[in-house]
Amino acid sequence: MKRMVGVNDLGLRVGEDHVNARLTNSEVDLLLTLRDEGMSYRELAEKFDISKSGARKICKGQTRCQCATRYKAVHVADGE
């Protein structure tokens, strides 16, 4: 089966399509909104079931900071 995934300029998966992604793009948007509203990294980590440093890295743009520049079809197993 094939599925369309977002990739960067180098053709590498980004965002929720990255193999190690734990949050969807909409969850990342919500996390950033809640941080802007004053929620602490600890509270965000508990809410989204990620580490405190993971929440901080997302908020500071150290991870999940790339947007898909194009999409490509990839083969995936039936369970993915």
C-alpha positions as CSV (number, residue, x, y, z in Angstrom):
1,M,0.0,0.0,0.0
2,K,1.2,3.6,-0.7
3,R,0.7,6.7,1.4
4,M,1.6,10.3,0.8
5,V,4.1,11.8,3.3
6,G,5.5,15.3,3.8
7,V,9.2,15.7,3.1
8,N,11.7,18.6,3.2
9,D,14.0,19.8,0.4
10,L,16.3,16.8,0.9
11,G,13.4,14.3,0.6
12,L,13.5,13.4,4.3
13,R,10.2,12.9,6.2
14,V,9.2,15.8,8.5
15,G,6.5,16.6,11.0
16,E,4.0,13.9,11.9
17,D,5.2,11.8,9.0
18,H,8.7,11.4,10.5
19,V,9.3,7.9,11.7
20,N,10.1,9.0,15.3
21,A,7.2,11.6,15.6
22,R,5.2,11.1,18.8
23,L,2.8,14.0,18.2
24,T,0.6,14.9,15.3
25,N,0.9,18.3,13.7
26,S,-2.3,19.5,15.3
27,E,-1.0,18.4,18.7
28,V,2.2,20.4,18.2
29,D,0.0,23.5,17.2
30,L,-2.0,23.0,20.4
31,L,1.2,22.6,22.5
32,L,2.5,25.9,21.1
33,T,-0.8,27.7,21.7
34,L,-0.9,26.5,25.3
35,R,2.7,27.6,25.9
36,D,1.8,31.1,24.6
37,E,-1.1,31.1,27.1
38,G,1.4,30.5,29.9
39,M,1.4,26.8,30.5
40,S,4.8,25.5,31.9
41,Y,7.0,22.9,30.1
42,R,6.2,20.4,32.9
43,E,2.5,20.9,32.4
44,L,2.8,20.5,28.7
45,A,4.9,17.4,29.1
46,E,2.3,15.8,31.3
47,K,-0.6,16.8,29.1
48,F,1.0,15.4,25.9
49,D,2.9,12.4,27.5
50,I,6.3,13.6,26.4
51,S,9.4,14.7,28.3
52,K,9.8,18.2,29.7
53,S,12.9,18.7,27.5
54,G,10.9,17.5,24.5
55,A,8.2,20.1,25.2
56,R,10.9,22.8,25.6
57,K,12.7,21.8,22.3
58,I,9.4,22.0,20.4
59,C,8.6,25.4,21.8
60,K,12.1,26.8,21.1
61,G,12.1,25.5,17.6
62,Q,14.8,22.9,18.1
63,T,12.6,20.0,16.9
64,R,9.5,19.9,14.8
65,C,10.6,23.2,13.1
66,Q,10.5,22.1,9.5
67,C,7.5,22.2,7.2
68,A,6.9,19.9,4.3
69,T,8.0,21.4,1.1
70,R,6.5,18.6,-1.0
71,Y,4.8,15.2,-0.7
72,K,5.9,11.9,-2.0
73,A,4.3,8.4,-2.1
74,V,6.0,5.7,0.1
75,H,5.2,2.1,0.6
76,V,3.9,1.2,4.0
77,A,2.9,-2.0,5.7
78,D,-0.8,-2.6,6.0
79,G,-0.8,-1.9,9.8
80,E,0.8,1.6,9.5
